[in-house]
Amino acid sequence: METAAIINGKEVADSLVASIATQVAQLEAEGKRLPGLAVVMVGDNPASDVYVRNKTRRCQQAGILGQEFRLDEATTEADLLGLVDRLNDDPGVDGILVQLPLPAHLDEQRVLNRIAVAKDVDGFHPNNVGKLSLGDATALVPCTPQGCVTLAQSELGADLSGKHVVIVGRSNIVGKPAAQLFLAQHCSVTVVHSRSANGAELARQADILVVAVGRPEMVGPDWVKPGAVVIDVGINRTERDGKAKLVGDVAFGPVAQLAAAITPVPGGVGPMTIAYLLENTMKAYAMNQGQQV
């Protein structure tokens, strides 16, 4: 029997998108230029295609001007960088997102570094990474980790001071920036990774457990302190009884019997990632307009 509260990421994300839509409607009523987001996809990756369509749909809901640029798998790096340069120079584009992964012949870091810092709505540019580390309010921060913080706050309240956060996974996309964001909320943070000698023991100390490793249902109840809030970032495609199924990095059923609250997969962190992409676009728009953030 599941006892944990289910953290409804879609509901929290819908609220954020509705707030953004109100802001955009006000800009339109004042006759101002509307915020613009450009999404670039190279090749034909089915998972990426779903993500891009969802991002475009959310843009429409919020009133943000979304543009899609779909390039052939064989696109050269020079051509991709040329497109990024044109978008950097376009005053109607406030945010640029290059959908990952890119085909193997393209250098992801070189492409991401080419995006103007002020338009880097994914928060992956080294300058934004540095700003996040320094606590600079102008940083555009990675969307998924910010979503994790907000979902934890939705259960525990805005003030997370003194909470012990354990993050399982140390990726540049989730684990490391999540550690910075929770530190900024005055939490104590532990990062567990593949070389940790006692990962499960460390995880059991967490008031908030964030799991982002990309391994289906790796984290079971032996990793979870009773009453913890569990944020499952993973999304893995598996097959059971001949049917495709999406599961997280956390064994949902068993862990839900211990945790105070847990995010489902799907419907937990995923919707928050796109909502914060739009929020970052609004922040980039404000900065591009010379406004304080």
C-alpha positions as YAML, in Angstrom:
chain: A
units: angstrom
residues:
- id: 1
  name: MET
  ca: [0.00, 0.00, 0.00]
- id: 2
  name: GLU
  ca: [1.47, 3.35, -1.04]
- id: 3
  name: THR
  ca: [1.63, 5.85, 1.81]
- id: 4
  name: ALA
  ca: [3.64, 8.70, 0.31]
- id: 5
  name: ALA
  ca: [1.99, 11.84, -1.02]
- id: 6
  name: ILE
  ca: [2.37, 12.01, -4.79]
- id: 7
  name: ILE
  ca: [4.02, 15.26, -5.88]
- id: 8
  name: ASN
  ca: [2.08, 16.43, -8.93]
- id: 9
  name: GLY
  ca: [4.70, 18.07, -11.12]
- id: 10
  name: LYS
  ca: [2.20, 18.76, -13.89]
- id: 11
  name: GLU
  ca: [-0.01, 20.74, -11.53]
- id: 12
  name: VAL
  ca: [2.91, 22.84, -10.25]
- id: 13
  name: ALA
  ca: [4.19, 23.37, -13.81]
- id: 14
  name: ASP
  ca: [0.71, 24.36, -15.05]
- id: 15
  name: SER
  ca: [0.57, 27.04, -12.37]
- id: 16
  name: LEU
  ca: [3.95, 28.44, -13.42]
- id: 17
  name: VAL
  ca: [3.02, 28.42, -17.12]
- id: 18
  name: ALA
  ca: [-0.28, 30.16, -16.33]
- id: 19
  name: SER
  ca: [1.64, 32.89, -14.48]
- id: 20
  name: ILE
  ca: [3.96, 33.31, -17.48]
- id: 21
  name: ALA
  ca: [0.95, 33.51, -19.81]
- id: 22
  name: THR
  ca: [-0.45, 36.34, -17.70]
- id: 23
  name: GLN
  ca: [2.86, 38.23, -17.95]
- id: 24
  name: VAL
  ca: [3.00, 37.74, -21.72]
- id: 25
  name: ALA
  ca: [-0.63, 38.86, -22.12]
- id: 26
  name: GLN
  ca: [0.24, 42.04, -20.24]
- id: 27
  name: LEU
  ca: [3.18, 42.69, -22.59]
- id: 28
  name: GLU
  ca: [0.87, 42.19, -25.56]
- id: 29
  name: ALA
  ca: [-1.74, 44.54, -24.07]
- id: 30
  name: GLU
  ca: [0.97, 47.19, -23.72]
- id: 31
  name: GLY
  ca: [1.96, 46.74, -27.36]
- id: 32
  name: LYS
  ca: [5.41, 45.44, -26.49]
- id: 33
  name: ARG
  ca: [7.47, 42.85, -28.33]
- id: 34
  name: LEU
  ca: [6.69, 39.33, -27.14]
- id: 35
  name: PRO
  ca: [9.39, 36.97, -25.81]
- id: 36
  name: GLY
  ca: [10.86, 34.55, -28.36]
- id: 37
  name: LEU
  ca: [12.39, 31.09, -27.97]
- id: 38
  name: ALA
  ca: [14.27, 29.23, -30.71]
- id: 39
  name: VAL
  ca: [14.61, 25.44, -30.43]
- id: 40
  name: VAL
  ca: [17.15, 23.72, -32.69]
- id: 41
  name: MET
  ca: [17.03, 19.97, -33.34]
- id: 42
  name: VAL
  ca: [19.53, 18.06, -35.47]
- id: 43
  name: GLY
  ca: [18.66, 14.64, -36.82]
- id: 44
  name: ASP
  ca: [15.72, 12.33, -36.18]
- id: 45
  name: ASN
  ca: [15.73, 11.24, -32.54]
- id: 46
  name: PRO
  ca: [12.23, 10.06, -31.50]
- id: 47
  name: ALA
  ca: [12.67, 11.03, -27.82]
- id: 48
  name: SER
  ca: [14.03, 14.45, -28.77]
- id: 49
  name: ASP
  ca: [11.15, 14.91, -31.19]
- id: 50
  name: VAL
  ca: [8.66, 14.42, -28.34]
- id: 51
  name: TYR
  ca: [10.53, 16.88, -26.14]
- id: 52
  name: VAL
  ca: [10.67, 19.52, -28.88]
- id: 53
  name: ARG
  ca: [6.95, 19.18, -29.64]
- id: 54
  name: ASN
  ca: [6.12, 19.50, -25.93]
- id: 55
  name: LYS
  ca: [8.28, 22.61, -25.64]
- id: 56
  name: THR
  ca: [6.62, 24.20, -28.66]
- id: 57
  name: ARG
  ca: [3.16, 23.37, -27.30]
- id: 58
  name: ARG
  ca: [3.99, 24.96, -23.94]
- id: 59
  name: CYS
  ca: [5.29, 28.07, -25.72]
- id: 60
  name: GLN
  ca: [1.95, 28.40, -27.46]
- id: 61
  name: GLN
  ca: [0.08, 28.02, -24.17]
- id: 62
  name: ALA
  ca: [2.16, 30.77, -22.59]
- id: 63
  name: GLY
  ca: [2.05, 33.10, -25.59]
- id: 64
  name: ILE
  ca: [5.82, 32.92, -26.14]
- id: 65
  name: LEU
  ca: [6.85, 33.03, -29.79]
- id: 66
  name: GLY
  ca: [8.40, 29.61, -30.35]
- id: 67
  name: GLN
  ca: [10.43, 28.77, -33.44]
- id: 68
  name: GLU
  ca: [11.61, 25.29, -34.42]
- id: 69
  name: PHE
  ca: [14.69, 24.71, -36.56]
- id: 70
  name: ARG
  ca: [14.97, 21.08, -37.66]
- id: 71
  name: LEU
  ca: [18.24, 20.24, -39.36]
- id: 72
  name: ASP
  ca: [19.29, 17.13, -41.23]
- id: 73
  name: GLU
  ca: [21.33, 14.45, -39.44]
- id: 74
  name: ALA
  ca: [24.25, 15.19, -41.77]
- id: 75
  name: THR
  ca: [24.32, 18.93, -40.94]
- id: 76
  name: THR
  ca: [27.89, 20.12, -40.59]
- id: 77
  name: GLU
  ca: [29.17, 21.76, -37.45]
- id: 78
  name: ALA
  ca: [29.90, 24.92, -39.44]
- id: 79
  name: ASP
  ca: [26.28, 25.12, -40.59]
- id: 80
  name: LEU
  ca: [24.94, 24.53, -37.08]
- id: 81
  name: LEU
  ca: [27.25, 27.15, -35.60]
- id: 82
  name: GLY
  ca: [26.19, 29.52, -38.35]
- id: 83
  name: LEU
  ca: [22.54, 29.08, -37.37]
- id: 84
  name: VAL
  ca: [23.40, 29.70, -33.71]
- id: 85
  name: ASP
  ca: [25.24, 32.87, -34.71]
- id: 86
  name: ARG
  ca: [22.20, 34.13, -36.64]
- id: 87
  name: LEU
  ca: [19.93, 33.43, -33.68]
- id: 88
  name: ASN
  ca: [22.38, 35.18, -31.34]
- id: 89
  name: ASP
  ca: [22.11, 38.26, -33.57]
- id: 90
  name: ASP
  ca: [18.31, 38.13, -33.91]
- id: 91
  name: PRO
  ca: [16.75, 40.72, -31.54]
- id: 92
  name: GLY
  ca: [13.44, 38.83, -31.63]
- id: 93
  name: VAL
  ca: [15.03, 35.71, -30.10]
- id: 94
  name: ASP
  ca: [15.53, 35.86, -26.34]
- id: 95
  name: GLY
  ca: [16.33, 32.21, -25.71]
- id: 96
  name: ILE
  ca: [18.14, 29.54, -27.72]
- id: 97
  name: LEU
  ca: [17.97, 25.84, -26.96]
- id: 98
  name: VAL
  ca: [19.91, 23.24, -28.92]
- id: 99
  name: GLN
  ca: [18.25, 19.90, -28.22]
- id: 100
  name: LEU
  ca: [20.63, 17.21, -26.98]
- id: 101
  name: PRO
  ca: [21.94, 14.72, -27.80]
- id: 102
  name: LEU
  ca: [23.51, 15.88, -31.04]
- id: 103
  name: PRO
  ca: [24.77, 13.46, -33.72]
- id: 104
  name: ALA
  ca: [28.20, 12.06, -32.88]
- id: 105
  name: HIS
  ca: [30.07, 14.14, -35.48]
- id: 106
  name: LEU
  ca: [29.08, 17.39, -33.76]
- id: 107
  name: ASP
  ca: [30.93, 18.74, -30.71]
- id: 108
  name: GLU
  ca: [28.17, 19.38, -28.17]
- id: 109
  name: GLN
  ca: [30.25, 21.59, -25.89]
- id: 110
  name: ARG
  ca: [31.49, 23.74, -28.75]
- id: 111
  name: VAL
  ca: [27.93, 24.25, -29.95]
- id: 112
  name: LEU
  ca: [26.59, 25.05, -26.47]
- id: 113
  name: ASN
  ca: [29.45, 27.47, -25.84]
- id: 114
  name: ARG
  ca: [28.53, 29.32, -29.04]
- id: 115
  name: ILE
  ca: [25.11, 30.30, -27.66]
- id: 116
  name: ALA
  ca: [25.15, 33.84, -26.28]
- id: 117
  name: VAL
  ca: [25.30, 33.75, -22.48]
- id: 118
  name: ALA
  ca: [22.22, 36.00, -22.22]
- id: 119
  name: LYS
  ca: [20.22, 33.62, -24.47]
- id: 120
  name: ASP
  ca: [21.42, 30.35, -22.90]
- id: 121
  name: VAL
  ca: [18.05, 29.27, -21.47]
- id: 122
  name: ASP
  ca: [19.34, 25.76, -20.76]
- id: 123
  name: GLY
  ca: [21.94, 27.24, -18.40]
- id: 124
  name: PHE
  ca: [24.77, 25.12, -19.82]
- id: 125
  name: HIS
  ca: [27.20, 27.85, -20.94]
- id: 126
  name: PRO
  ca: [30.33, 27.98, -18.72]
- id: 127
  name: ASN
  ca: [29.60, 31.62, -17.86]
- id: 128
  name: ASN
  ca: [26.15, 30.73, -16.53]
- id: 129
  name: VAL
  ca: [27.62, 27.75, -14.67]
- id: 130
  name: GLY
  ca: [30.10, 30.11, -13.02]
- id: 131
  name: LYS
  ca: [27.40, 32.66, -12.21]
- id: 132
  name: LEU
  ca: [25.31, 29.95, -10.54]
- id: 133
  name: SER
  ca: [28.29, 28.91, -8.43]
- id: 134
  name: LEU
  ca: [28.84, 32.53, -7.36]
- id: 135
  name: GLY
  ca: [25.17, 33.12, -6.57]
- id: 136
  name: ASP
  ca: [24.83, 35.75, -9.30]
- id: 137
  name: ALA
  ca: [21.15, 36.63, -9.76]
- id: 138
  name: THR
  ca: [21.63, 37.10, -13.51]
- id: 139
  name: ALA
  ca: [22.54, 33.43, -14.00]
- id: 140
  name: LEU
  ca: [20.30, 31.40, -16.27]
- id: 141
  name: VAL
  ca: [20.21, 28.12, -14.37]
- id: 142
  name: PRO
  ca: [19.52, 24.60, -15.67]
- id: 143
  name: CYS
  ca: [15.80, 23.92, -15.79]
- id: 144
  name: THR
  ca: [15.58, 20.40, -14.36]
- id: 145
  name: PRO
  ca: [17.50, 21.12, -11.13]
- id: 146
  name: GLN
  ca: [15.46, 24.28, -10.56]
- id: 147
  name: GLY
  ca: [12.33, 22.18, -11.00]
- id: 148
  name: CYS
  ca: [13.62, 19.77, -8.33]
- id: 149
  name: VAL
  ca: [14.04, 22.60, -5.84]
- id: 150
  name: THR
  ca: [10.54, 23.92, -6.55]
- id: 151
  name: LEU
  ca: [8.96, 20.48, -6.14]
- id: 152
  name: ALA
  ca: [10.73, 20.02, -2.80]
- id: 153
  name: GLN
  ca: [9.42, 23.43, -1.72]
- id: 154
  name: SER
  ca: [5.91, 22.47, -2.82]
- id: 155
  name: GLU
  ca: [5.97, 19.80, -0.10]
- id: 156
  name: LEU
  ca: [8.17, 21.32, 2.59]
- id: 157
  name: GLY
  ca: [7.53, 25.05, 2.17]
- id: 158
  name: ALA
  ca: [9.65, 27.80, 0.68]
- id: 159
  name: ASP
  ca: [12.23, 27.71, 3.49]
- id: 160
  name: LEU
  ca: [14.42, 24.63, 3.11]
- id: 161
  name: SER
  ca: [17.08, 25.92, 5.52]
- id: 162
  name: GLY
  ca: [18.89, 23.15, 7.38]
- id: 163
  name: LYS
  ca: [17.47, 20.29, 5.33]
- id: 164
  name: HIS
  ca: [19.93, 17.58, 4.38]
- id: 165
  name: VAL
  ca: [19.78, 17.00, 0.64]
- id: 166
  name: VAL
  ca: [21.44, 13.95, -0.88]
- id: 167
  name: ILE
  ca: [21.83, 14.00, -4.65]
- id: 168
  name: VAL
  ca: [22.50, 10.68, -6.34]
- id: 169
  name: GLY
  ca: [24.37, 11.50, -9.56]
- id: 170
  name: ARG
  ca: [26.94, 14.19, -10.40]
- id: 171
  name: SER
  ca: [26.16, 15.13, -13.99]
- id: 172
  name: ASN
  ca: [26.73, 18.65, -15.28]
- id: 173
  name: ILE
  ca: [23.08, 18.79, -16.33]
- id: 174
  name: VAL
  ca: [21.40, 17.79, -13.06]
- id: 175
  name: GLY
  ca: [23.58, 16.66, -10.17]
- id: 176
  name: LYS
  ca: [26.13, 19.47, -9.93]
- id: 177
  name: PRO
  ca: [23.75, 22.40, -10.54]
- id: 178
  name: ALA
  ca: [21.18, 20.85, -8.19]
- id: 179
  name: ALA
  ca: [23.84, 20.84, -5.46]
- id: 180
  name: GLN
  ca: [24.48, 24.55, -6.06]
- id: 181
  name: LEU
  ca: [20.77, 25.41, -6.05]
- id: 182
  name: PHE
  ca: [20.05, 23.56, -2.81]
- id: 183
  name: LEU
  ca: [23.12, 25.15, -1.21]
- id: 184
  name: ALA
  ca: [21.63, 28.52, -2.17]
- id: 185
  name: GLN
  ca: [18.54, 27.47, -0.20]
- id: 186
  name: HIS
  ca: [20.77, 26.97, 2.89]
- id: 187
  name: CYS
  ca: [20.60, 23.18, 2.77]
- id: 188
  name: SER
  ca: [23.40, 20.79, 3.67]
- id: 189
  name: VAL
  ca: [24.23, 18.88, 0.50]
- id: 190
  name: THR
  ca: [25.85, 15.48, -0.08]
- id: 191
  name: VAL
  ca: [26.53, 14.16, -3.59]
- id: 192
  name: VAL
  ca: [26.59, 10.39, -4.07]
- id: 193
  name: HIS
  ca: [28.07, 8.93, -7.25]
- id: 194
  name: SER
  ca: [29.40, 5.72, -8.76]
- id: 195
  name: ARG
  ca: [32.66, 5.90, -6.79]
- id: 196
  name: SER
  ca: [30.99, 6.53, -3.43]
- id: 197
  name: ALA
  ca: [31.87, 3.73, -1.03]
- id: 198
  name: ASN
  ca: [28.62, 3.84, 0.95]
- id: 199
  name: GLY
  ca: [26.01, 5.39, -1.33]
- id: 200
  name: ALA
  ca: [22.92, 3.78, 0.17]
- id: 201
  name: GLU
  ca: [24.03, 4.62, 3.71]
- id: 202
  name: LEU
  ca: [24.58, 8.28, 2.76]
- id: 203
  name: ALA
  ca: [21.26, 8.43, 0.93]
- id: 204
  name: ARG
  ca: [19.43, 7.19, 4.03]
- id: 205
  name: GLN
  ca: [20.46, 10.39, 5.81]
- id: 206
  name: ALA
  ca: [18.53, 12.59, 3.36]
- id: 207
  name: ASP
  ca: [15.55, 14.72, 4.23]
- id: 208
  name: ILE
  ca: [15.34, 15.37, 0.49]
- id: 209
  name: LEU
  ca: [16.64, 12.67, -1.85]
- id: 210
  name: VAL
  ca: [17.21, 13.67, -5.49]
- id: 211
  name: VAL
  ca: [18.01, 10.79, -7.85]
- id: 212
  name: ALA
  ca: [19.43, 11.42, -11.33]
- id: 213
  name: VAL
  ca: [21.52, 8.49, -12.56]
- id: 214
  name: GLY
  ca: [19.72, 7.12, -15.61]
- id: 215
  name: ARG
  ca: [19.44, 3.57, -14.26]
- id: 216
  name: PRO
  ca: [15.94, 2.07, -14.04]
- id: 217
  name: GLU
  ca: [14.71, 1.68, -10.46]
- id: 218
  name: MET
  ca: [18.24, 1.61, -9.04]
- id: 219
  name: VAL
  ca: [17.25, 3.26, -5.77]
- id: 220
  name: GLY
  ca: [15.13, 1.03, -3.56]
- id: 221
  name: PRO
  ca: [13.80, 1.38, -0.01]
- id: 222
  name: ASP
  ca: [17.21, 0.58, 1.48]
- id: 223
  name: TRP
  ca: [18.33, 4.01, 0.18]
- id: 224
  name: VAL
  ca: [15.49, 5.99, 1.77]
- id: 225
  name: LYS
  ca: [14.96, 7.36, 5.27]
- id: 226
  name: PRO
  ca: [11.35, 7.03, 6.43]
- id: 227
  name: GLY
  ca: [9.62, 10.37, 5.92]
- id: 228
  name: ALA
  ca: [12.01, 11.66, 3.25]
- id: 229
  name: VAL
  ca: [10.89, 13.64, 0.20]
- id: 230
  name: VAL
  ca: [12.06, 11.79, -2.92]
- id: 231
  name: ILE
  ca: [12.57, 13.59, -6.23]
- id: 232
  name: ASP
  ca: [13.06, 11.12, -9.10]
- id: 233
  name: VAL
  ca: [14.65, 12.79, -12.13]
- id: 234
  name: GLY
  ca: [15.14, 9.59, -14.12]
- id: 235
  name: ILE
  ca: [13.05, 8.59, -17.10]
- id: 236
  name: ASN
  ca: [13.86, 5.19, -18.55]
- id: 237
  name: ARG
  ca: [12.10, 3.18, -21.23]
- id: 238
  name: THR
  ca: [11.70, -0.46, -20.26]
- id: 239
  name: GLU
  ca: [9.64, -3.36, -21.50]
- id: 240
  name: ARG
  ca: [7.36, -5.40, -19.23]
- id: 241
  name: ASP
  ca: [5.01, -8.13, -20.33]
- id: 242
  name: GLY
  ca: [5.73, -7.17, -23.91]
- id: 243
  name: LYS
  ca: [4.70, -3.55, -23.34]
- id: 244
  name: ALA
  ca: [6.86, -0.42, -23.27]
- id: 245
  name: LYS
  ca: [6.84, 1.35, -19.92]
- id: 246
  name: LEU
  ca: [8.44, 4.48, -18.52]
- id: 247
  name: VAL
  ca: [10.06, 4.12, -15.09]
- id: 248
  name: GLY
  ca: [12.26, 6.36, -13.00]
- id: 249
  name: ASP
  ca: [15.56, 5.78, -11.25]
- id: 250
  name: VAL
  ca: [13.61, 5.02, -8.06]
- id: 251
  name: ALA
  ca: [11.62, 1.83, -7.41]
- id: 252
  name: PHE
  ca: [8.40, 3.77, -6.99]
- id: 253
  name: GLY
  ca: [6.13, 1.24, -5.24]
- id: 254
  name: PRO
  ca: [8.47, 0.08, -2.47]
- id: 255
  name: VAL
  ca: [9.90, 3.57, -1.87]
- id: 256
  name: ALA
  ca: [6.43, 5.13, -1.71]
- id: 257
  name: GLN
  ca: [5.76, 2.98, 1.37]
- id: 258
  name: LEU
  ca: [8.59, 4.75, 3.23]
- id: 259
  name: ALA
  ca: [8.74, 8.28, 1.85]
- id: 260
  name: ALA
  ca: [6.60, 11.20, 2.97]
- id: 261
  name: ALA
  ca: [6.29, 12.37, -0.63]
- id: 262
  name: ILE
  ca: [7.57, 11.20, -4.01]
- id: 263
  name: THR
  ca: [7.49, 12.34, -7.62]
- id: 264
  name: PRO
  ca: [5.96, 9.94, -10.17]
- id: 265
  name: VAL
  ca: [7.44, 9.07, -13.56]
- id: 266
  name: PRO
  ca: [6.07, 10.41, -15.79]
- id: 267
  name: GLY
  ca: [4.31, 13.49, -14.41]
- id: 268
  name: GLY
  ca: [6.85, 14.59, -11.82]
- id: 269
  name: VAL
  ca: [10.02, 16.44, -12.74]
- id: 270
  name: GLY
  ca: [9.51, 16.35, -16.52]
- id: 271
  name: PRO
  ca: [6.78, 19.01, -16.75]
- id: 272
  name: MET
  ca: [8.85, 21.28, -14.49]
- id: 273
  name: THR
  ca: [11.80, 21.20, -16.88]
- id: 274
  name: ILE
  ca: [9.74, 22.71, -19.70]
- id: 275
  name: ALA
  ca: [8.03, 25.21, -17.38]
- id: 276
  name: TYR
  ca: [11.41, 26.53, -16.25]
- id: 277
  name: LEU
  ca: [12.60, 26.70, -19.84]
- id: 278
  name: LEU
  ca: [9.80, 29.22, -20.39]
- id: 279
  name: GLU
  ca: [10.62, 30.97, -17.11]
- id: 280
  name: ASN
  ca: [14.25, 31.29, -18.24]
- id: 281
  name: THR
  ca: [13.05, 32.71, -21.55]
- id: 282
  name: MET
  ca: [11.11, 35.36, -19.63]
- id: 283
  name: LYS
  ca: [14.18, 36.15, -17.54]
- id: 284
  name: ALA
  ca: [16.34, 36.39, -20.66]
- id: 285
  name: TYR
  ca: [13.72, 38.66, -22.24]
- id: 286
  name: ALA
  ca: [13.79, 40.96, -19.21]
- id: 287
  name: MET
  ca: [17.60, 41.14, -19.26]
- id: 288
  name: ASN
  ca: [17.62, 41.72, -23.02]
- id: 289
  name: GLN
  ca: [15.22, 44.62, -22.41]
- id: 290
  name: GLY
  ca: [17.63, 46.06, -19.88]
- id: 291
  name: GLN
  ca: [15.43, 45.25, -16.87]
- id: 292
  name: GLN
  ca: [16.68, 44.23, -13.44]
- id: 293
  name: VAL
  ca: [16.19, 40.58, -12.44]
...
